[in-house]
Amino acid sequence: MDLINKDFQYHYPDFYGTEDVSLFLYSLIKCCRPQRLLEIGAGYSTFFIAKALKDIKDDIENTVGESLVNVDWFKNQYNPYLEVIENESIEKNIEEIKNKLNKLNLSKFVKIKNQNIYSFDFNKKYDFIWIDFGNGKEYLDFFEKFEKTLVEGGVIIIHSTIGNLWGKLFETELKLKIQKGIYSNLELISFFEPHKSNQNSFTVIKKTKNYPISNLYA
């Protein structure tokens, strides 16, 4: 993967605290293969999400006859897109990201919108949402809005949660709501990055779904 090298990091030195979690997002997308993705807050992770979509498309085109491939799934159309919402106050950053996406041949998978998040259309549906925006005081309000846009089986990943007070309060309150049955269809797990002093955690929230059993053992 050409993004995982020092040259890319040196040319994009401001990681937005996502130098490691971007790899997690890439791998999760490669595993789950979502089609309708949303990122709140453009940045370093945008490239990894887009690269995952491109690599999945390449896998579909180049994989033939392997025993572990679900042939019926591969026959289906996979036309993913990533919608990115970025604050309209930092337009210069958006243009920089667009230029880099073009150079990496990833721009066709990404549509970046320059708008205020409070004007977002919450009637849309997504199966993968990455939120790297705002602070802990806003987390619960944002989550309650975006949870309604998430389809069954979809996931929401929120950056910088348990490593700060407001994020931890959000996670605790959300766990309580899950336990009380308010969000009985959600599963939650958080990860901590002990080697970092800030932006050192993220929380993954999944909306449950009944999946078909295709094999007895594996």
Secondary structure, DSSP 4 states (H G I P E B T S, - for coil): -TTSSHHHHHHS---TT-TTHHHHHHHHHHHH--SEEEEES-SHHHHHHHHHHHHHHHHHHH--S-TTS-HHHHHS----EEEEEE-TT-HHHHHHHHHHHHHTT-GGGEEEEE--GGG--TT--EEEEEE--S-HHHHHHHHHHHHTTEEEEEEEEEES-TTSHHHHHHHHHHHHHHHTTTTTTEEEEEEE-TT-SSS-EEEEEEE---PPP--S--
